[in-house]
Amino acid sequence: MLKSIGRSRPIQYALAFLAAHYLRLVRASTRFAVEPADFSAKANADAPVIGALWHGQHTMAQFAWPPGMQVAALISRNADAEINAMVLERLGVIPIRGSGGKAYKMHRRGGVAALREMLRALESGTSLVLTADVPKVARQCGEGIIRLAMRSGRPIYPVAVVKRWRFDFNSWDKASFGLPFGRGAIVIGDPIRVATDADAQAVEAARLTLQNALNQVHARAYLLVGSSDPGAALSVEEKPALVAQGEPIV
């Protein structure tokens, strides 16, 4: 019964309204340190870009984007994600509905249609933000975001937005939910570019590069707020492969 009530349209609108205003309060009441300080200028010069996040660390991701940048976000098509999509709309982010995962599940989850929509968004100048993890496997980067960068020719920016004052969930992704006031950190990694003709070895190297970069920006962000990363134990640090000639392939 509670689940049915939670999926009622009026209830969802009300919850989305409250959640959006709550996130605005968190943003307005938090002293955020930003690294690098010139990220806004770099991102605008590179736009449209692809912002990569770890699942569970994404609730405040919209705080990272430069003012005026048009941004879309990939959101699951399941009913439980409907409120997330409504919250994003209230915050000025365009929701794109669909999920990745194994190929045989892509059509059912709307992943193929979502990929086409994301490519169209990038072509029109809209930047994207999406979680990089393999579904239900926290802090292990999947190939989907790499292939999106390869097909679009757009750079990937690893992003971490964290708070010192927060509530940490004991979930599979060790999700964090920011609380008002106190310190926060926004850390953006160097852009990762994937050649449009990248082979399987290059895709794998880019995947590992992004995985390591996301671990690094989160470690730096939590250091800046003087706190420990609740998902640090989930992180996997791997060395990117090299091409046969010994040159980096990303």
Secondary structure, 3 states (H helix, E strand, C coil): CHHHHHCCHHHHHHHHHHHHHHHHHHHHHCEEEEECCCHHHHHHHHCCCEEEECCCCCCCHHHHCCCCCCEEEEECCCHHHHHHHHHHHHCCCEEEECCCCCHHHHHHHCHHHHHHHHHHHHHCCCEEEEECEECCEEEEECCHHHHHHHHHCCCEEEEEEEECCEEECCCCCCCEEECCCCEEEEEECCCECCCCCCCHHHHHHHHHHHHHHHHHHHHHHHHHCCCCCCCHHHCCCCCCCCCCCCCCCC
